[in-house]
Amino acid sequence: MAGGPAPARAQTGQAADSPAGLWRKAVETCRANEDWYPERAAIVSEVRSGRKKLVSLTEMAFSFRPAAQGRLRVELESSRRNGVDTTEKMRSKPKVFGPLKGLAHGDVATNSVSLSESPFDPGAQEGVSFASREERQAISGRSCRRFDFTFRAAVAEDGVAQGVTWSGRAWLEEESGRPVRLEFSIAPLPPRFRRAWIVYDYETEQPDRWVVKSVTISGQGGILFIKRFFTVTTTFSDFRRNPATARIP
C-alpha cells in the first residue's frame, strides 16, 4: 500500500513486538477462540431515502443452537417491521444469506452477516496482506495500533462460492495483539450497491475470551435515481463454547 511499509504476510519466527509478530498474535488469538458461538443475535436495520427520510425500520432476534457436524442451527425468534409483527412471514424465508445481499432494496429478509470469514483465520493467511502504520488510537479503553490489510475471502451466494476482497483497517491492541476493531469495504460490491462499509467490534471485557460483539454495515444502494441509505447493526450475546468447534455459517 502506498505511503508506508510494503505489505507483508504473517510468518512464524517473527519477534513478538514486531508488526508481523503482533499480527501473528492476532492469528493465535483467533485460533484459541474459534469455538465460541453466540446463543443470541439482535439485528436492527434502518433504511432511508435519498432525502434521509426513514423508509423502513426492522428489528429481528435470532437464537443459535449446536447442530450436527459442528454446525449451528439458526432460529428466528421475532421480527418487526415498522412496528408490525412479521415473525411468521419471515420464518418462511431461507435462514442463511450473504452479508450484503438484498440491502440495496431494503429487503429485510437478507439482513444477516457471516462470521465464518476473518483475516485472522489461521487457515486463510495466504490470502492476507498487511502493512503496519504508526497511527495509534484508543478504542474501548485499549491502546491499539493500526494495520492496513487486504483479505481474499469467499462468500456463498445462492449456494455458489464467490471471491471477494476485503480492504480496510485492523486495530490491534499493542500489548496483546488482540484484534479490537475491523473496518473495511468489499469488492466487488453486489449489484445496485454504490458503497458499503463494515465494522466489526470485538469484546474486550473478558480476558479469557475473544468474540465479535457487534457488526455494523452502512452504505448506499438503489435503482437508477432511487437512492437508499442503510445501516444494519447486529449485536451478539450469550456466548458459549461449542464442544464440536462449530463455525457460524
C-alpha positions in Angstrom: 0.0 0.0 0.0 1.3 3.4 -0.9 2.7 5.8 1.7 4.0 3.2 4.1 5.8 -0.1 4.6 5.3 -2.7 1.9 2.6 -5.3 2.6 3.7 -8.3 4.4 2.4 -11.8 5.2 2.3 -13.3 8.7 5.2 -15.7 9.2 6.5 -17.8 12.1 9.7 -16.8 13.7 9.0 -13.1 13.9 9.7 -11.1 17.1 6.5 -10.8 19.1 6.9 -7.0 19.3 7.4 -6.6 15.5 4.5 -5.7 13.3 4.5 -9.3 11.8 4.7 -10.6 15.4 1.8 -8.5 16.5 -0.3 -9.8 13.6 0.8 -13.4 14.5 -0.6 -12.8 18.0 -3.9 -11.8 16.4 -4.0 -15.0 14.4 -3.2 -17.1 17.5 -6.0 -15.3 19.4 -8.4 -16.3 16.6 -7.2 -19.9 16.8 -7.6 -20.1 20.5 -11.2 -18.7 20.4 -12.7 -20.2 17.3 -15.1 -22.5 19.2 -17.1 -19.7 20.8 -20.5 -19.0 19.4 -23.4 -16.6 20.4 -26.7 -18.0 21.6 -28.4 -14.8 20.6 -28.2 -12.1 18.0 -30.3 -8.9 17.6 -30.4 -7.1 14.2 -31.6 -3.5 13.8 -31.9 -2.4 10.1 -32.7 1.2 9.1 -33.2 2.2 5.5 -33.6 5.8 4.5 -34.4 7.6 1.3 -32.1 10.0 -0.6 -33.5 12.8 1.5 -32.7 10.8 4.6 -36.4 10.1 5.3 -36.9 6.8 7.2 -38.2 4.2 4.7 -38.2 1.1 7.0 -37.1 0.1 10.5 -36.7 -3.6 11.1 -35.9 -5.4 14.3 -35.1 -9.1 14.4 -34.0 -11.5 17.1 -32.3 -14.9 16.4 -31.1 -17.8 18.5 -28.3 -20.2 17.7 -28.0 -23.8 18.8 -25.5 -26.5 18.1 -26.4 -28.9 15.3 -24.9 -32.0 13.6 -21.4 -32.0 12.2 -20.3 -28.9 14.2 -22.8 -26.6 12.5 -25.2 -24.2 14.2 -28.9 -24.1 13.8 -30.3 -20.5 13.4 -33.8 -19.8 14.5 -35.8 -16.6 14.1 -37.4 -15.7 17.5 -39.1 -12.4 16.5 -39.3 -9.9 13.7 -40.9 -6.5 13.5 -41.0 -4.1 10.5 -42.2 -0.5 11.1 -43.9 -1.7 14.3 -45.7 -4.6 12.7 -45.1 -8.2 13.7 -43.6 -10.1 10.7 -42.3 -13.1 12.6 -44.4 -15.8 10.9 -43.8 -14.3 7.4 -40.0 -14.1 8.0 -39.9 -17.7 9.3 -41.0 -19.0 5.9 -37.8 -17.5 4.3 -34.4 -19.0 4.0 -32.2 -18.6 7.0 -28.7 -18.2 5.6 -27.7 -15.2 3.4 -24.6 -13.3 2.3 -23.9 -10.3 4.4 -24.9 -7.6 1.9 -27.4 -9.3 -0.5 -30.7 -7.5 -0.6 -29.8 -4.5 1.4 -29.8 -2.2 -1.6 -33.5 -2.8 -1.9 -34.2 -2.6 1.8 -35.0 -6.3 1.8 -35.2 -7.2 5.5 -35.1 -10.9 4.6 -31.4 -10.7 4.0 -30.2 -8.6 6.9 -27.7 -11.1 8.3 -24.0 -11.4 8.5 -21.4 -14.1 8.4 -18.7 -14.6 11.0 -17.0 -17.5 9.4 -14.6 -15.4 7.3 -11.8 -13.5 9.1 -8.4 -12.0 8.1 -7.2 -13.6 11.3 -8.2 -17.1 10.4 -5.0 -19.3 10.7 -6.0 -21.2 7.6 -6.5 -18.2 5.5 -3.2 -16.3 5.9 -2.1 -17.0 2.3 -4.9 -14.7 1.3 -3.9 -11.9 3.7 -1.6 -8.9 3.1 -1.0 -6.3 5.8 1.1 -3.2 6.5 1.5 -1.6 9.9 1.1 2.1 10.4 2.4 4.5 13.0 -1.1 5.6 13.9 -2.4 4.7 17.3 -5.9 5.0 18.6 -7.7 4.4 21.9 -10.6 2.0 21.3 -12.7 0.6 24.1 -10.1 1.8 26.6 -7.3 -0.1 24.7 -4.3 1.4 23.0 -4.4 0.0 19.5 -2.1 0.1 16.5 -3.4 0.4 13.0 -2.8 -2.2 10.3 -4.0 -1.7 6.7 -4.9 -5.1 5.2 -6.4 -6.9 2.3 -8.0 -10.3 2.5 -9.3 -12.5 -0.2 -12.4 -14.2 1.1 -15.2 -16.4 -0.3 -18.8 -15.6 0.2 -21.6 -18.1 -0.6 -24.4 -16.6 -2.7 -27.3 -18.9 -3.7 -25.0 -21.9 -2.9 -22.2 -20.7 -5.1 -18.8 -19.5 -3.7 -17.8 -16.1 -5.0 -14.5 -14.5 -4.4 -14.4 -11.0 -2.7 -11.6 -8.9 -1.4 -11.8 -7.1 2.0 -9.8 -3.9 2.2 -9.5 -1.7 5.3 -8.0 -1.3 8.7 -7.4 -3.6 11.6 -6.9 -2.2 15.1 -4.7 -4.5 17.3 -4.1 -4.0 21.0 -0.4 -3.1 21.2 0.5 -5.3 24.1 -1.6 -8.5 23.4 -2.1 -8.3 19.7 -5.9 -9.0 20.3 -8.0 -7.5 17.5 -10.3 -4.8 18.9 -11.9 -3.5 15.7 -12.0 -4.2 11.9 -13.1 -1.5 9.4 -13.3 -2.5 5.7 -15.1 -2.4 2.4 -15.5 -5.3 0.0 -15.0 -5.6 -3.8 -16.8 -6.4 -5.9 -20.0 -5.0 -4.4 -23.3 -6.7 -5.1 -25.4 -5.3 -7.9 -27.0 -1.9 -7.3 -24.6 -1.1 -4.4 -22.7 2.1 -4.7 -20.7 1.8 -1.4 -20.6 -0.2 1.8 -18.5 0.0 4.9 -18.4 -2.8 7.5 -17.2 -2.5 11.1 -16.5 -5.5 13.4 -16.2 -4.6 17.1 -14.7 -7.3 19.3 -15.4 -7.9 23.0 -12.6 -6.6 25.3 -14.1 -7.1 28.7 -13.3 -10.8 29.1 -9.5 -11.5 29.1 -10.1 -15.2 28.5 -12.5 -14.7 25.6 -12.3 -13.0 22.2 -15.5 -12.8 20.2 -17.3 -10.5 17.8 -19.5 -8.2 19.9 -21.2 -6.4 17.0 -21.1 -5.9 13.2 -22.3 -2.7 11.6 -22.9 -2.4 7.8 -23.6 1.0 6.4 -23.7 2.3 2.9 -25.8 3.3 -0.2 -27.6 1.5 -2.9 -30.6 1.9 -5.1 -32.0 1.6 -8.6 -31.5 4.3 -11.2 -32.3 7.6 -9.5 -33.8 6.0 -6.4 -31.3 6.2 -3.6 -31.3 4.2 -0.4 -29.0 4.7 2.6 -28.9 1.8 5.1 -27.4 0.9 8.4 -27.6 -2.6 9.8 -26.3 -3.4 13.3 -26.1 -6.9 14.5 -25.3 -7.4 18.2 -24.2 -10.9 19.6 -24.6 -12.1 23.1 -24.7 -15.1 25.5 -21.5 -16.8 24.2 -20.7 -20.4 24.8 -18.0 -22.8 23.7 -19.2 -25.4 21.2 -17.6 -28.8 22.0 -17.8 -29.6 18.3 -15.8 -26.4 17.4 -18.6 -25.1 15.2 -18.2 -22.4 12.6 -21.1 -19.9 12.2 -22.5 -20.1 8.7 
